[in-house]
Amino acid sequence: MNADTGTSTRHPVLVVGAGPAGLSAALALSAAGLPAVVLERRTEDTVRPGSRAAYLHGASLRELERLSPGLGHETAGRGLMWATKRSYWAGREIYVRTYPPATREGLPHFTSLPQVITEDLMATACRKQGVEFHWGVEVTSALSTPEGVLLTDSAGREWQADYVVAADGSRSVLRSAIGSPLEGPRSRNTFVVVDLDDDPEHHPMPIERVFHYRHPNVGGRNVLTVPFAGGWRVDLNLKADDDPERFVSPEGLRRWIPRILPEAYGERVRWVSTYRFAQQVAARFTDTHRRILLTGEASHLFAPFGARGMNSSIPDAVRAVEAIVRALEAGPDRAAAGAAIGRFAEERKDAATYNRACATTALDHMLARRPSLWLRERAAAAVASAGRRAGEWLDSAPYGPKLTARGAARGSY
Ligand SMILES: Cc1cc2nc3c(=O)[nH]c(=O)nc-3n(C[C@H](O)[C@H](O)[C@H](O)COP(=O)(O)OP(=O)(O)OC[C@H]3O[C@@H](n4cnc5c(N)ncnc54)[C@H](O)[C@@H]3O)c2cc1C
């Protein structure tokens, strides 16, 4: 089938969107022996700026390796790992920990690389596994019935499928089509996110993850600096009444970046953006007929601290495909098929709700608006150099709680 004859074939499954969630779904489909067909609005060569989901957890690497042998290792190899994490409070070091070099064979605990590289590696693996991509196809509507789904694209072509994996991102047309609004708040403060190029000839900064509370050189704002393959990501936490333009204009960047990093970095800005982070989860992860399954940012948006966005989009997609496989195996038994999709929807909504709670804990910690939290942070900072646990707490709290026992048992978010 090709894009000009959209209605001629009915597909068991269509995937809408070729971001991390859609690519994971495509890999999972082909690993399960099902044809994988992806409809993607952008063209194959569209430039996607920004490091975005730079931090890939070990659980994601293991999942990629399972879906496409070699992919987890290749992705880990293209990324960067830091051995040292460090925190400061108002110019004073309050915590540092350096891990010994890994001795075990196998996949690392994490890797750090621009999201676009991860996506390109996943797309290459997809092609090797025979995934069919239709680039430049924008889905504009979806009609779900007890028998299946009819999609229409912006050129008026129609696409039919038994099931659809909706991986069309934060402004998901499919989420709107099934009438499942995103629910939850948005942070009031603005965050400035900057990518800086590294210069391979000159590494003036050690490869460390650094969180600086109340940085004295930027008016007491919090600053997180994270290395990734090829560059540095800096998150600056603006105050509620700051004008973001003052920080993201070329002059603004040249003013504050050299105050927190070696001077050369003021001229190495590759990408800059501002965010008020949404903390939202879709009301339902599937439609009434249980034919369209929401995954990734089509179903949830989290503040990035703790790296739960892309890292949970991968298991979303994998579980969606597992549910679809069970539903297809159920054949004419509609109740069993519907139950399989229903379990997916509940399980992943639970996971998203938990992930949002973790991201909220991280965000609350950073903004420290509640007086009790503000006092606790100050008290911990005061004793941090003497008491290791206080420093450890301040060092880890900006990323929220770790996996739950249940999530860890399944190895995913
Ligand atoms: C500044 C920033 C920092 C982040 N940092 C992290 C981090 O450190 N760690 C982490 O895990 N996550 C992070 N995230 C989140 C991460 O980028 C997202 O979670 C991830 O991209 C979600 O993947 P997705 O596939 O669901 O959506 P997307 O990546 O948005 O992909 C959706 C795809 O669907 C396509 N599409 C959209 N509409 C249609 C349509 N109608 N028809 C056809 N195709 C369509 C789009 O073109 C796109 O290719 C960050 C995000 C931001 C913005």
The ligand as a Tripos MOL2 file, in Angstrom:
@<TRIPOS>MOLECULE
LIG
   53    58     1     0     0
SMALL
NO_CHARGES

@<TRIPOS>ATOM
      1 C1         12.7950   21.0760   27.1580 C.3       1 LIG1
      2 C2         12.4010   19.6380   27.2650 C.ar      1 LIG1
      3 C3         13.2100   18.8030   27.9680 C.ar      1 LIG1
      4 C4         12.8820   17.4650   28.1070 C.ar      1 LIG1
      5 N1         13.7460   16.6860   28.8110 N.ar      1 LIG1
      6 C5         13.4440   15.3890   28.9730 C.ar      1 LIG1
      7 C6         14.3600   14.5280   29.6520 C.ar      1 LIG1
      8 O1         15.4350   14.9490   30.1010 O.2       1 LIG1
      9 N2         14.0290   13.2110   29.7640 N.ar      1 LIG1
     10 C7         12.8310   12.7210   29.2820 C.ar      1 LIG1
     11 O2         12.5730   11.5210   29.4320 O.2       1 LIG1
     12 N3         11.9680   13.5130   28.6180 N.ar      1 LIG1
     13 C8         12.2390   14.8450   28.4460 C.ar      1 LIG1
     14 N4         11.3830   15.6500   27.7360 N.ar      1 LIG1
     15 C9         10.1460   15.1040   27.1850 C.3       1 LIG1
     16 C10        10.3510   14.3750   25.8560 C.3       1 LIG1
     17 O3         10.9030   15.2350   24.8870 O.3       1 LIG1
     18 C11         9.0030   13.8460   25.4360 C.3       1 LIG1
     19 O4          8.4830   13.1100   26.5080 O.3       1 LIG1
     20 C12         9.0570   12.9390   24.2120 C.3       1 LIG1
     21 O5          9.4460   13.6330   23.0540 O.3       1 LIG1
     22 C13         7.6570   12.3760   23.9970 C.3       1 LIG1
     23 O6          7.6840   11.5390   22.8860 O.3       1 LIG1
     24 P1          6.3820   11.3140   22.0160 P.3       1 LIG1
     25 O7          6.7590   10.3240   20.9830 O.co2     1 LIG1
     26 O8          5.2250   11.0200   22.8880 O.co2     1 LIG1
     27 O9          6.0400   12.7370   21.3740 O.3       1 LIG1
     28 P2          6.8650   13.6010   20.3320 P.3       1 LIG1
     29 O10         8.3070   13.4440   20.5350 O.co2     1 LIG1
     30 O11         6.2810   14.9600   20.3990 O.co2     1 LIG1
     31 O12         6.4900   12.9320   18.9300 O.3       1 LIG1
     32 C14         5.2060   13.0680   18.3440 C.3       1 LIG1
     33 C15         5.3490   12.8780   16.8460 C.3       1 LIG1
     34 O13         4.0380   12.8640   16.2640 O.3       1 LIG1
     35 C16         4.0360   13.6710   15.1070 C.3       1 LIG1
     36 N5          2.6660   14.1710   14.9230 N.ar      1 LIG1
     37 C17         2.0370   15.0910   15.6790 C.ar      1 LIG1
     38 N6          0.7700   15.2630   15.2420 N.ar      1 LIG1
     39 C18         0.6120   14.4380   14.1790 C.ar      1 LIG1
     40 C19        -0.4820   14.1870   13.2950 C.ar      1 LIG1
     41 N7         -1.6550   14.8160   13.4450 N.pl3     1 LIG1
     42 N8         -0.3170   13.2720   12.3170 N.ar      1 LIG1
     43 C20         0.8650   12.6070   12.1640 C.ar      1 LIG1
     44 N9          1.9470   12.8410   12.9700 N.ar      1 LIG1
     45 C21         1.8030   13.7260   13.9640 C.ar      1 LIG1
     46 C22         5.0370   14.7820   15.4100 C.3       1 LIG1
     47 O14         5.5240   15.3700   14.2200 O.3       1 LIG1
     48 C23         6.1050   14.0140   16.1750 C.3       1 LIG1
     49 O15         7.1010   13.4830   15.3340 O.3       1 LIG1
     50 C24        11.6930   16.9680   27.5430 C.ar      1 LIG1
     51 C25        10.8780   17.7980   26.7900 C.ar      1 LIG1
     52 C26        11.2140   19.1180   26.6560 C.ar      1 LIG1
     53 C27        10.3190   20.0020   25.8510 C.3       1 LIG1
@<TRIPOS>BOND
     1     1     2 1
     2     2     3 ar
     3     2    52 ar
     4     3     4 ar
     5     4     5 ar
     6     4    50 ar
     7     5     6 ar
     8     6     7 ar
     9     6    13 1
    10     7     8 2
    11     7     9 ar
    12     9    10 ar
    13    10    11 2
    14    10    12 ar
    15    12    13 ar
    16    13    14 ar
    17    14    15 1
    18    14    50 ar
    19    15    16 1
    20    16    17 1
    21    16    18 1
    22    18    19 1
    23    18    20 1
    24    20    21 1
    25    20    22 1
    26    22    23 1
    27    23    24 1
    28    24    25 2
    29    24    26 1
    30    24    27 1
    31    27    28 1
    32    28    29 2
    33    28    30 1
    34    28    31 1
    35    31    32 1
    36    32    33 1
    37    33    34 1
    38    33    48 1
    39    34    35 1
    40    35    36 1
    41    35    46 1
    42    36    37 ar
    43    36    45 ar
    44    37    38 ar
    45    38    39 ar
    46    39    40 ar
    47    39    45 ar
    48    40    41 1
    49    40    42 ar
    50    42    43 ar
    51    43    44 ar
    52    44    45 ar
    53    46    47 1
    54    46    48 1
    55    48    49 1
    56    50    51 ar
    57    51    52 ar
    58    52    53 1
@<TRIPOS>SUBSTRUCTURE
     1 LIG1         1 GROUP 0 **** ****
